[in-house]
Every structure is written in C-alpha cells, then in structure tokens.
Amino acid sequence: MKQNSYEMIIWWSTEDDAYVVDVPELPGCMAHGATRQAAIKNAEDAVKFWIKTAKDDGKEIPQPRGRLLVA
C-alpha cells in the first residue's frame, strides 16, 4: 500500500487563513499550510504519522480506495 495514494481534499479556509487538507479515509487525518504545496506536504506527513500510530496501536489501516464519490 502506498501511503500517498489516499484521496486528499484541499480547500482554502478564510477562518484559518490557510489551505486545509482532509484525508477522509483516515478518520481525523487533516493538515494545513500557507500554500497548497505546504498543505499537501503536511498532509502526507500526517498520513505517515496516522498509519504509524494505527500500527503501533494494533488498529486496522484502511486500504486506499482512490477517488471517493459523494452523491
């Protein structure tokens, strides 16, 4: 499983004055940054940390499903 193959949703938050990235397949996995590139890099680091923590805690790690479709 490639850690960077999880879907990431990126948006600008005027409240935080930053780009925010949500990784919906990994509950609670989010990051932010002053630029889109920084936010994505921070999100990639957050995914690695999320997976490491899940492994350490013996929890199941969801397989990346690719693009999520919301109806």
C-alpha positions in Angstrom: 0.0 0.0 0.0 1.3 3.4 -1.0 0.9 5.9 1.8 0.3 8.8 -0.6 -2.5 7.1 -2.5 -5.3 8.2 -0.2 -7.7 10.8 -1.5 -6.9 14.3 -0.2 -9.5 17.1 -0.3 -7.9 20.6 -0.4 -9.7 23.9 0.3 -8.9 27.4 1.4 -10.1 28.3 4.9 -10.7 32.0 5.4 -11.2 31.2 9.1 -7.7 29.7 9.4 -6.2 31.8 6.7 -4.6 28.7 5.3 -5.1 25.8 2.9 -6.6 22.8 4.7 -6.3 19.2 3.6 -8.6 16.4 4.7 -7.9 12.7 4.2 -11.4 11.3 4.5 -10.4 7.6 4.5 -8.3 8.1 7.7 -10.6 9.5 10.4 -9.2 12.7 11.9 -6.3 12.9 9.5 -6.0 16.6 8.4 -3.3 19.2 7.9 -2.9 22.8 6.8 -0.3 25.1 5.3 0.2 28.6 4.0 0.5 27.3 0.4 -1.2 24.4 -1.4 2.2 22.7 -1.7 2.9 23.1 2.1 -0.5 21.8 3.0 -0.1 18.7 0.8 3.4 18.0 2.2 2.0 18.4 5.7 -0.9 16.1 4.9 1.5 13.5 3.5 3.4 13.6 6.8 0.1 13.4 8.7 -0.8 10.2 6.7 2.5 8.6 7.6 2.0 9.5 11.3 -1.6 8.3 11.2 -0.5 4.9 9.8 2.4 4.5 12.2 0.1 5.3 15.2 -2.5 2.8 13.9 0.1 0.1 13.5 1.5 0.8 17.0 -2.0 0.6 18.5 -2.8 -2.6 16.6 -5.6 -0.9 14.7 -6.7 -1.8 11.1 -5.4 0.5 8.4 -7.9 1.2 5.6 -6.8 0.4 2.1 -6.8 3.4 -0.2 -10.0 3.4 -2.3 -9.0 6.1 -4.7 -11.4 8.9 -5.6 -14.4 8.9 -3.3 -17.8 9.8 -4.9 -20.4 11.6 -2.8 -23.9 11.7 -4.1 
